[in-house]
């Protein structure tokens, strides 16, 4: 953290006892949990866990043979799996409130130039994660299931288990949500000073290879899902390099700005 040019620390006098920090942290966590709980309750009433699961399963069901459905091999799966889907949906809907509570807890301890850095990163990382999940659901799932069913022998009747499908969905959502965070990771590495923008540009080729390796490991063994993950990662890497240059320019600490002016 940096002090003001006149020697005055802008955070002077704002320190709080450790116990008060713990109390505030507890209150923020409780508010975040309440937000998730309220959304969960609303989603249980409308549209209901069953409808949410049907919505989640729609991309797969659309590519199953006529008359085929998902099955439950566990007695309580028809009850638990839709509830898990509802909890996931509740957390995603309440995520802005959760992140606001995190921001409200750490913001008082940040300098003005650090707030300029943290808030855009929190907002952009949230939007990028949602974008990755949406891209996976609306585009990737349809293409992957179509590709897989196209190779299935006619003697096989597909009847996926609902718990296995839930595990697959969560894995893919996390994979694509995390992959879409590439620009945020690039910006952070450049802003903190771990890697320069010039180095990031020089490492383009290595990142392309790494992206395809990651896609091959994380996604199912089909070309469609691997390309659908690797290509956006490469494009987002370029976006991250461009964003890093702007971010470094507009979030410089006062001391850094003085050095640039003197130079």
N, C-alpha and C positions, 0 to 999 in steps of 0.2 A: 504494500500500500504506500501511496505517496502523500506527502504533505502539500499544503497550499504553497504558492510561491512566496508569500509573506511570512512563512514559517509557522502559520497557524494550522493546526490539524483540524480538518472540518468535522472529525468524529470525536473531538475532545469533549468530555463531559457527557457523552452518551452511553458510557459503560454501565452495565447492569450486573448485579450479583448473579453468581452461577445458578443459584436456586430459582431466581426469576426467569432465567433462560430455560430451565427445565420445565417450569410451569407453563411458559408460553409455548414451548414445543409440544407439551401434552395437549394444551388447548387447540393448537393447530391440527394435531393428529386427530383429535376427537371431531373437530369440524369436518375434516376430510372424510373420516369414516361415516359421519352422519350424512354427508352429501351422497356418498356411494350407497348407503343404506336407503335413503329416501328414493333415489333413482331406481334401486333394485325393487323396492316396494311398488313403485308406480308401474314398472315394467311387468311385474308379476300380475298386476290387475289388468293392464293393457299395454301391449297386445297379448300378453301371457307367455310363459316359457315355451309352451308347445308351438305357438306361432313363430317365436323367435328361432326355435330349432328348425322348423320347416323352412324358414327363410335362409338359415345357414346351410341347410342341406340342398337347397334349390339347384345350385350349379351342378351337383353330382346327380341328383334325381333326373334332371333334364337330359342326361346322357346315358341313363340306365336303359336296358331293354324294356320293351312294353310289359307292364305288369310287375316289374321288379321293384322292390323297396329295400330300405335299410332294415337291418334286423338288430335285436338286442339279445346278446348271449348271457347277460347277467340279469338276475331277477329284478334288481332295483335300478337298472340302467335307464329304463323309460322315465323314471322319476328324477334321478340325480343328474343325468346329462343335460336335459333342458334347463335345470336350475344352474348348472355350471355355465351354460351359454348365457343365461340371464345375468349372472354375476359378472361375466366378462363384458357384456354389453353395458351394464351399469357402471363399471369402472371406466370404460372408454367415454361414456357420456359425461360422467362426473370429472373426467381428467382435468378440464380447465379449472375447476374449483380446487382440486387437489394441488395442481401446480401453483395456483394463486396463493394457497396457504404456505407452500414452500417458499415462494418469492417473498411473501409478507414476513416470514421468519428471518430470512437472511438479508433482506434489503437494508434494514437499519445499520448493519455492520459494514456496508459497502460505501466506498467513495463514489462521487458522482460519475467519474469516468468508468468505474467498474459497473455501475448500474446500467450505463449505456451499453456495456458489453453483455451482461447477464440476461437482461430482459429480452432483447432480440433473439438470443440463443434459445431461451426457454420457449418462446412463442414459435420460432421457426422449427425447433425440434419436434414440438407437438404437432404442428401442421404437417411436417414431413412424415411423421409416423402414421398419421391418419391417411395421408396420401398413399403410403406404401401398402397399408391394409386394404384400402379401396381398390388400388390397382390389382392386388392379389385376388380379391373377391370378384370384381367385375370383369377382369380380363384373363388373368392367369388360370383360375380354376376352370373356366369354360374350355379354354384351349387344352389344358392338361387332361381333363376328363375325356374330352373328345378324342385326343390322341391315344390315350390308353385304351378306351373302348374300341377304337379302330383296329387295335392289334389283338383284342381278345378273341379266342376261338369261339365259334358258334356253339360248340358243345358245352361251353361254360356259361352258367347263369350267375351274373354278378349280384351279390347280396352283402354289401359291406356292413360291418358292425358299427353301431352308432358311437361306441366309445373309441374305436380305432379312428373313426372319421373325425371325432372331436380332437383327438391327439394330433392328427394330420393337419387340421385347420389351425390349431394353436401354433404348431411348428412353423407352418407357412406364414401365418400372420406375423409372428415374431421375426422370422427371417427377412421378410420384405419390409416390415416396419424398421428393423435395424439397418437394412441395406440403404434405405432412403435417408438415413442419418449421416451418410457419407459427407455431404457438404458441411454439416456442423462439426464433424470430426476434423475435417481439413482446416476449417476456419480456426478451431481451437488450437491445433498444432502450430499453425502459422502465427496466431496472435500471441500465444505464450512464448514463442520463440524457439520451440523445439526444432522446427523445420522451417526453412525460408521458402518464400513463394517460388523462387528460382529452382530450388531443389524439387519442389512439388511438380513443377513443369518438367523437370528432367526425368522424373520417376514415372511419367505417364505409362511408358511401356511395361514397367514392372507391375504397375497397378492393374493394367488390363489382364495380365497373366494371373495375378492374384485373384481378381474378380471372378474369372472363369473357374479357378480352382475352388474358391469358396462356394460358388454356385453348384459345382459338381458334387461337393460334399454335403451341402445342406438340403438341396432340393431332391425330388424323386429322380430316378435314373432315366429321365426322358429329355430329349433335346429342347423341347418347347419351354419347360419350366427353367431349365438352366440358362437358356438365352434370355428369357424374360427377366431373370434376376441379374445376370452379368451385364447386359447392355445398359439398363438404367443405372447401374452402379458406375459404369465408365462415364456416362453422360453427366451424372451427378458429381463425379470427381472434377470434371471441367467446371461445373457450376461452382463448386467449392473453391477452386483456385480463383475464379473471378470474384466471388464474394469475399474471399480472404483479403484481397487487395483493397476493396472498399472498406471492409471492417477495420483493418489495421489503421487506415487513414482517419476514420471517424471515431475511434475509441482510444486514441492515444492518451496516456496519462499526462498531466500538466508538465512534469519534468521532461518527458519525452518530447513534448511539443516545444519546450524552451530550447532543448538541444538542437532540434531541427531548425528552429528559427535562427539560433546563433550560428549554425553551420552555413 
